[in-house]
Amino acid sequence: MPQHFLLSSGARGLSLKQVFAMSDDVARETFAELRWGDKLVQTCPHCGVIRAHRYVKLQKRWRCKECYQPFSVTSGSVFHGHKLPLQTIIAGILIYANAVKGLSALQLSRELDVQYKTAFVLLHKIRESLWKTQNTTPFEGDVEIDAAHVHRYMRPKNKKADRVDRRLEENQNKMKCIVLVIRQRCPAQDDGEEGAMRTRIFVLKSENENDIRAVVEANVKRGSRIFTDEASGYASLGALYPHEVVCHEAEYQSDSGANQNQAESYFARLRRMLMGQIHQYVRKHLDVYANEIAFREDWRRKSNRTFVMDALQKCLQCARSRDWAKYWQGNKRRHDSVMNIPARTLASPAAG
């Protein structure tokens, strides 16, 4: 059998040894090419003029020839005002890319020899950039849909007399919600390799049939063939799309080949990250955590260099973060609630 891509040398396109061997000029040129497409032509983040601006070598930044404001390769991006060297930022993204099941901030702080809060904010800036720049075009063709509960379990009290009936809503976890995933299958390539998937996630309060239907209608083109399990929340989708149901009580794949294995694969990796890496997380950050796994799933057959450069480019395309600026001064409040379904789930994530 042919060698799996992840075991081949093509999967190892970038290493920490190469990153830390970069000079300051090479790192700066890498940022400039990813941000502006051409290291010789820059876009002023203050006035938007695109031209070859004057470079001040001693200050290692440019000065706009129109508004005369200085700017660097990170000005106006999520890395605006950074204190880490550019090589360390690239190394952090590389470590993040190599951790196929997610990465904890504590581990990154040890790898880069930085404070925990520095690693924590860096990781969340990356996750926020991946969320804001995700592809929001509607799905078409063969589409798999599945959902999973999060924050559902609550440890019972030690004494039997203190235990309550968890089936009652008032005794359930107040943070309980579901993650809904939509994955579009892509046809196999000419060499027989599995085609790339496209994945998006949505965080909902419950597995409500109306909410699921609204999400699917807004994000899946009519005429697409959808695959789900036998859950009641998908019952009404058959009136809108060709709908194939897999009864998991009897089988995981029907005789006709109908399955939702790729959606199940997504949740397998998501649970491994939440249980094995993150451990402690709150519901308001669940959207970016879940989207991180969607991004990893879609890029799992690309080299780590491609992953790093694409993630870095997305970070440079995003404006300064309101949620992760001056974090240690107490400015932690996020302006959008993850449970606000009309604003963050049914609408375009880029607008959130």
Salt bridges, closest charged atoms under 4 A:
ASP24 OD2 - LYS60 NZ 3.62
ASP25 OD1 - ARG28 NH1 3.08
GLU29 OE1 - LYS39 NZ 3.52
GLU66 OE2 - ARG51 NH1 3.13
GLU128 OE2 - LYS132 NZ 3.52
GLU140 OE1 - LYS221 NZ 3.65
ASP142 OD2 - ARG225 NH2 3.11
GLU144 OE2 - ARG185 NE 2.65
ASP165 OD1 - ARG167 NE 3.03
GLU193 OE1 - ARG301 NH1 3.03
GLU194 OE2 - ARG300 NH2 3.07
GLU194 OE1 - ARG301 NH2 3.75
GLU207 OE1 - HIS149 NE2 3.75
GLU217 OE1 - ARG213 NE 3.71
GLU217 OE2 - ARG222 NH2 3.22
GLU244 OE2 - ARG225 NH1 3.14
GLU264 OE2 - HIS248 ND1 3.80
ASP287 OD1 - ARG334 NH1 3.82
ASP287 OD2 - ARG344 NH2 2.09
GLU292 OE1 - ARG127 NE 2.66
GLU292 OE2 - ARG296 NE 3.06
GLU297 OE1 - ARG183 NH1 3.06
GLU297 OE2 - ARG269 NE 3.10
ASP298 OD1 - ARG183 NH2 3.63
ASP310 OD2 - LYS314 NZ 3.75
ASP323 OD2 - ARG334 NE 3.48
ASP336 OD2 - ARG344 NH1 3.72
